[in-house]
């Protein structure tokens, strides 16, 4: 039943979650944050060595790609889709993130997989928006966005902005 697989979109999702006894307390906390706030923050789960390896591998990729793909005026790439395909080490940001995988597996009630990635070398400067019209699956709503910062993020370099609870706002009819 598709509705059962979308339990996290039901008005009583927190109650459904509370009935589960197979979820550890940290995962339960993060999943409840997603259900109530629309997001959760799982701090400091990627080992520094993996983060640094990803940064180093990206720098190698950038040096090789510069002659083929133009940089912006600040010598940066604004948006690269599926960079993890060209720099496989970036997949480690997903597969080594056990707390996030447990959250996603709990929400999906099956194993989460990395489907696509977006890489921003600098803040994307996007206005607040909802991803659903841009990232679509069939059956519907079988995805979650996961953001991994490879450096400290702040207002100066492009911190992610979230409108808490906006996941509960009715969507426009597409």
N, C-alpha and C positions, 0 to 999 in steps of 0.2 A: 504494500500500500504506500503510495507516494506521500500521503499525508503523514504516515508514521515516520518516514524518513526525514520529514521536515518538522519534526516535533519542536525544534528550536524556534520556529516561527509562530507557534501557537500561543494564545494569550496566557495559558496556564503552564508555560514551559518551565518556570522555576519549580512549580509543584511536581511536574513530571520528573524533573531532575532530583528533587528531594526524595523521591520514592526509590531512587537507585542506591544500592548499598555497595556497588562494585567500584566506586570512584574514590580515589584518595583525596584528602582534605585540600591539598594545594590545587589539584585539578578542579575540584568542586568550586573552589573560590574563583578561579579564573573563568570557568564556564558561567558561573552566576554573574560575574562582571559583564561578560559578553551579552547574556540574556537581558540584563537590566540596563546597562550603560551603552551597549553596542560595541564595546571593545574591552580588552584587558591589556595590562602591561606586565610582561614577564621579564624582569630585569636581569642582566648579566648572566645569561645562560650559554652564550657562545664563548668557548675558551679563547683567550687573547691570541693564542698561537694560530687558531683557525682564522680569526678575524684578520690578523696580520698577513697570513698566507693569501687570503682572498684579495687584500689590498695589493700585495706584491704581484699576484697573477694578473690582476686588472691592469696594473701599470705596464706589464709586459704586453698584454693585449693592446693597450692604448698605443704604445710605441709602434706596434706592427700595423695597427689600423689607421693611424694618422694619415698615411699617404693615400688611403682609399676612401675614408669617410671624413668629411670636413668637421672641424671643431667649431664651436661658437667663438664669439669675440674674446671671451675669457679663457680660451684654450681648453674648454671643457666640453664633455658630451652631456647634453641635457636629458636624453631619454634613449635607452637601448632596450629593445624588447628581446626577451629570451637570451640574455647574455650568458646565462648558465650553460647554454648549449655550446658556446665558444670557449667559455672558461669554466670547465666542469667543477673546479674547486668551489665555485659559488653555490653549488648544490649542497655543499656541506653546511651552509648557513641554515638550510632547511632540515637536512637529515640528522644533524647533531643536536638539534633543538628539541630534545626529548620532552620538556614540559609543554611546548607548543604542540607537538605531535599528539601528546596525550589529550590535550584540549580538543584538537580537531577530530581525533578518532572518537572522542566522546560525543561531540556534536553530530558527526556524520554516522555514528554507529557502525563504522567500518574504517578501514585503513585509509588515511589521507595520503594523497600523492601530490607531488609538485607538478603543476600543469603548465604554468607560464611564469615568467618573471619580468619585472620592469626594473631597470637600473637607472638611477639619477646620480650623476657625479656631483651635481649641485642641486639645490632645492628646485622643485619643478614649477613653483610659482603658480600652481593651479588654484583657481577659486574653489571655495567649498562646493562639493558636488557629491552625488551618490554614484557609486560604481556600477550598480545593477544594470543600467542601460548599456554599459560599455563591456562588461564582463558577464557573459551569459553562458549558461549550461543547459543541457537538456538531459534529464529533467531539470526544471528550473531550481535555482537557489542551492545548487550543490557545489558551492565554493565559498571560501573565506579569504579575504586579503590578509597577508601577514607582512609587516614592515620590519626590516632589520636594519638598524643604523650601524654603520661601520666606524663611525666616529661620534663624538658628542654632538647632539643636535640642539640648536638654540634658534632664537629669532633671527640671528645674523646669518646662519648658514642653511636655514630651511627646515625648521622643526615641523613635524606633522601636526596639522590642526584637525581636531575632531569636535563635532557638535554632539555632545553626550545625549543619548536618547534618540538621535535622529533616525536610527534604524526602525523606530516604531512609527514614524510618520508614514502615512499612506502614500504609496507611489502614484505617480501620474500614470494614466492609461497609455501604455506604449503602443 
